[in-house]
């Protein structure tokens, strides 16, 4: 009897081109291992708070939710042959990803090295770095 290498794979997406390789790798692994893939987009809580304090609540939040939905729709178009769950969360990206991974008993988290934000490129990527340090499971970092 063979067991699957990974039952559940989580891939975090921010919709950026830089993140595309991580999404592609998670879906490839999902296909090859027969794994369930969870694609999540975390809307940054500080962005929501900035919008609220600036008096731009409804439109800004709707725009961020639309961006998240678009990013996850792109993942869905590539997910042929993969059981895919998509989730939009609000909060701090690393914490949201880690909490979700724990709640769902994820076996592997796939992240890209760089997100959208230019300042994060100076390091490995603050979100990726936090995930690597605190993940409850294996982490695959994709360049």
N, C-alpha and C positions, 0 to 999 in steps of 0.2 A: 504494500500500500504506500503510495506516495503522498506526501503532504505538500501543500502549497508553500512556496518560499515566503510570500507575503499575502495575507488574507485581505488586509485593508491598507491602502496607500493614500496618503494625504498630499495634495499639492496645493500650495498657496500661490495665488496669482494676483497680480496688480494690473493686469491688462497690458503691460508694456511689452515692447518687442524684446527687451532684454530678458524677460521672463519666459519667453516662448520656448526656449530649449528645455527648461525645467518641466513645463507642461507636456511637451512632446515626450520627454523621457518617462515621466510618470505614466502616461497613457501607454507607451510601448511596454513598460514593465507590467502594467495592468493586463494588457493583452497576453503577453507571454506567460505570466504567472496565473492567469485566471483570477486576478484580484479585483476587488471592489475599489474604485478610485473615488475619493472625495476631493472635489475642487472647491476651495474656499477663497473668498475675497473678504478682507477685513477693512471696513471703512474706518479710517483713522479718527479716533475720538477727538483728538486735538483739532482736527480740521473742522469737525462738527461744532466744537466749542468756540472756535474762532468765528465761524459763520454766525452762531447765535449771538456772541458778544458784538459782532458787527451789524446786527439787525437783519441779517440775510438768512433767515431760518429755512422756510419752506422750500424756496427755490434751490438753495445750495444743497440741502439734504436730498431733494429729488434728483438733482444733477449727479450727486455722488452715487445714489442708488442706481441710476440709469447707467453710469459708468461701470458699476459692479455687475449689473445684469448683462451688459454688452460683453464684458470680459468673460463671464461664465458661459455666455452663448457661444463665444468663439471656441471655448474648450469643448462644448457639446458637439460642435460641428466636426471636431477631430476624433471624437470618442467612439467611433464605430467599432463594435465588437467588445466594448468595455462596459461593465455595469458602473454607471456614473451617478454620483450624488453631488449636487451643487448647493452651496450654502453662502449666504451673505451675513456677515457678522459686523457689529460695531464695537469699537474699542481700540486698545493698543494692539497692533498687528501681531507682535511676537507672543504676547500673552494670550490673545484669542486663538492663535494657531496651536499653541501648547495645550491650552485648556481643552480645545476641541479634540486634539489627538488623544488626550487622556480619557475624555468622556467616551470616545468612540473605539477605544482600544486599538488604535492605529499601529501597524507594524513598521511602517516606514513613512518618513516625512521627506518630500522632495521640495527643495527650494533652489531658487536661482541665487547667484552671488550678488547681483545688483538689481535694485528696484528702480523706480522712476526718479527718485530724488538724487540730485547731483552730489549733495554732501555725503550721502551714504556710500558713494563710490570710493571715497577716500579710504574707507575700511573695507572689510569683506562685505559689509552691508550690515547695518545694526540689527535688522530683523533676523537675517540669516545667522549672524553671530550669536544672538540671544537664543535662537532655536537650537543651534549646535550645543551650546553650553547646558541647556536645561531640558532637552527632549527626553521623553519617557521611552523612546524607542530609537531605532537606527535613523540616521539622517543622511540623505544623499544630496550633496551640493553640486549643482550643474552650472558650468560656465557658459 
